[in-house]
């Protein structure tokens, strides 16, 4: 039996349905709420997605898993450059494992968007660097001074102590 194949539009629809079912959304402002055919083409050009198999119905499970991986990692706030490093060359088995771990993690960690203590909360994710993000429960922005202070504190906490050098 041949593996199931689907079109570009069907691929995007399947990924969007999976993400909706499992409450996977990219970090605020990082990407669109849904995957479009245009996104899929772009992800292909930047090396996040394998080339389609020949013909109109040129996408299969591996393409689906690659896009799920992109969305899961975007939800963690990772930039596309880092996502490409993490997903490049992965097998179907490895991509299935990434999907399984993402689902297990989602069940373990409560969804911060649905656990607000107050109705007036407007949570905002504030990217600081490739590694760090802050969350504001009231949607506040950081001043330039606050941002600098937070980044300095993070850098200081990652410096080796004199005994480690």
N, C-alpha and C positions, 0 to 999 in steps of 0.2 A: 504494500500500500504506500502510495506516494505521500510525503508530508503535505500538510495543508499549506496552500499559498493564497495570498490575497493582494489586492491592489494598494496603491499608496493611500487612497482615501480610507479604505478598510483598515489599514495599519494604524492610521491616525485615530480613527474611531475606536478601535480596540484598546489602544493605549489610553485614550481619554476615559473610556468606560472603566478600565482597571483602576486608573488613578482616582476617579470619582468614588468607586466602590470602596477603595482602601484609604480615602482621605489624604491622598498624596498631592500636595501643591507646592510649586516652587516658592522659595523665599520671596518675600515682598519685593516687587520691582525687579526681580532677577529675570523673569521670563513671563510669557503670556500664561493665562489661566489654563489654556488648552493647547494641545499639540495640533498644529495645522499641517497641511501638505507642504506648505512653504517651509515650515520649521524642519520637517523631515528632509527636504532637499538641502537646506542649509547645514543641518547636522551631518549629512553625507559629505558635503564639501569641506567641512572642517575636521573630518576624520572620526566622528563619533558613531557613525553608522556604516556598516558594510555596504558595498555596492549591491543594488538589487540583482536578483537572479533574472535571467533573460525573460522578456515578455512583459505584458501588462500586469499580470499577477505575479510580480517578481519578488514579493516579500514573504518571509516565513517566520517561524518561531524565534529564530536568532535575532532577526530585526526587531521583533516585538520586545524581546528581552533586553536588547541594547537600549531601546527607547525607554523602557520601564526603568532601567538603570540610570539613564540620564535624568529622568524625572525624580527618582528617589534621591539622587545626589544633589539635584537642584533644590529639593526640599530641605536638604541639610545646609544649604547656602553656599555650596561649592561653585567656583567659577568653571566655565566650560573647559578651560585649559587643564585644570586639575581633574575634571571628570574624564577627559580624554586620556590622561595618564592612567587613571584607575581602570578604565574599561577597554583600552586598546588591546586587541589580541585575545580577549577572553573567549573561552569556549562556551557552548550552550550550557554545559554542566555548571561551569563557574557562574554564568549569568543567572541560572536558576537558583543557585545558592545565594547570590546577592539579593534576589527577589525574596527568597525565603527569610533571610536575615532581616530585610527591611520590614516585612510583615510582622515578624516576631518583635522587633523593636517598636513598631507602631502600637502593638497590643500592650507592650510593657510600659510605655511612656504615655501618660494622658495627653490628649490633644489640648494644647494650651489655648486654642481658639474657642473651645467649648467649655472650659473650666473656669471662666472668669468669675470672680467673687462678686463683682458689681456690674450692674447694667451699663454704667457710664464709662467702662473701660474700653479703650480703643488701642489695642496692642499694635505696636509697630516694631519691626525688626530693623536695626540700624547696623549695616555692615561697617566694620572697622578696618579689616584687612582680609587677606585670603584665608586666614585662620580663625578670625574672631568676629562675633556679632553680638550686639546688645539688644535687649528687648525692653521697650518702654511700655508700661501698662496703660499709660495715659496718652500715648501717641506723641510724646514730646520729642523734639529734636535735641541733639547735642550742640552746644556752642563749640566753636573752634578750640577754645581753651580747655573745655571738658574733654573733647576728643583727644587732644594732645596729651592731657594728663592720664587718661585711661591707657592710651598706647604706650606711654612711658612706663606706667606701672606694669603692663604686660611684658614689655621688653625686659624690665628689671627682674621680673619673676622667672624669666627664662635664661638669665645669665648664669653660667656656672659659678659656684662659690669658689673662693680661693683654694679650698682644700681639694676641689675637683680638677683644678688645672695643673 
